[in-house]
């Protein structure tokens, strides 16, 4: 593998969505009782992120991780590990809500629900916002 960090002639941005269970629970809350689905969705925060952090560190790369509030509540150690490595933590709603059909009041509620408890309780500062487009 090439050491991308050593290249001076290119620019890139590394962004990761750390949705975990929120990606499923936002549209199928009944999936919470399905062990196989929940186990599959927890792979990212429990196994994938530590691997990514090692890879990013090895290549001196900083990244942005878009983290729903639900995921931050469920995996605070993972989110703290991301922040402690100097990566950006960005807003991703609370439960990865579909915004395509949401009115303005609902969007505000989603953002406010995720912001204070999920970020401040971990000593984190919101630096960016991203959401899914469409439904």
N, C-alpha and C positions, 0 to 999 in steps of 0.2 A: 504494500500500500504506500502511496506517496504521502509525504508529509505536507498536507495542504497549508498548514500554518506558515511554512517556510516560503511559500510563493508570495511574491510582492506584486505580481501583475494581474491579480484577479480579486474580485470581491464576491462575497457570498453571504447569505443569511441562513442560519440554521434555526428552524422553529419546530417545536414538537407540541402536539396536543396530548395532554395527559388526562383524557376523559375518564378512563377506568369504567366503573359501573354506571356513571352518569349518562353515558352515551346510550345505554339500553334503558335505564330506568326512566328517562325523560319521556319516552313514548310507550314503554311497556312496564309499568310498575309491578305487574304480576310476576315479572322475571326475577324479582328479588328472591323468590323461593326456589329458583332453579339453580342448584349448585354448579352444574356444568357451565352455565352462562356466567354466573358471578365469578367463578374460578378463572374462566377465560379472560374476563375483563380486568381482573386484579393482576394479571401477569405484568402489565405495563409498569405500575407503580412498584411492585415487589421485585421484579426480575429485570425488566427492560430498562428502567431508569438507572439503576446502579451500573448496568453495562454501558449505557450511553454516557453516563458521567465519566467513567473510566476512559472511554474512547475520546470524548471531548477533551479531557485533561491531557491525555497522551499527545494530542495534536494541538494543544494550546488554543482551543476554540471555545468561544463563549456563545451561548445560544439563548433563545427565548422559549420558555415553556408556558403554554396556555393551559391554565388549570381551573376547572370549574370549582366553585366553592365546596360542593359536596365532596369532591376528591380531596381537597385540602383538609376538610374535616376528617375524612376517613383515613388519610395517609399523611398525617402531619410530619412524620419523620422524613418521608420522601421529599416533601416540599421544602423542609428545612435543609436537607442535603443539597437540593438544587440551588437554593439561595446561598448556602455557605460556600459553594464552589464559584460564586460570583455570576451566576446565570440570572437572566431576567425572568421574573414571574409575571405573567400577564393574565388579565381578567378573561374568563370564558363563561360567564353566567354562573348560576348556582348548580343547576342540574342539566346543563347543556340543552336548555330549552330551545325549541324551534321558534325562531323569530319571524319567519315568513308570514305568519298569520297573526302575530301579536300586535296589539295596539300600543300606543306610546306609553300608557300607564303600566301595562304589563311589562314592557321592556325595562322601564325604570325600576319596577318592583324586582325583576330578576337581577338587575345590576346591584341594587341596594342590598338585596338578600345575601348576595355573595360577598360583597366588599368588606364590611366592617369585621364580622367575626372570623371569616376564613383567612383574611390577610393579617389583620392587626394582632390576632391571638398568636400568630407565629412571628411577630416582629417584622412583617413584610410590608412593602409599599407597592401599591398598584402602579404599574408603569405603562400598561397598554391594554387595549380591549380588542377582542375578536369574537365574532359569532358566526354561526352557520348562515349562509345565504339560502333563501328559499325555505321550503318546508322540510 
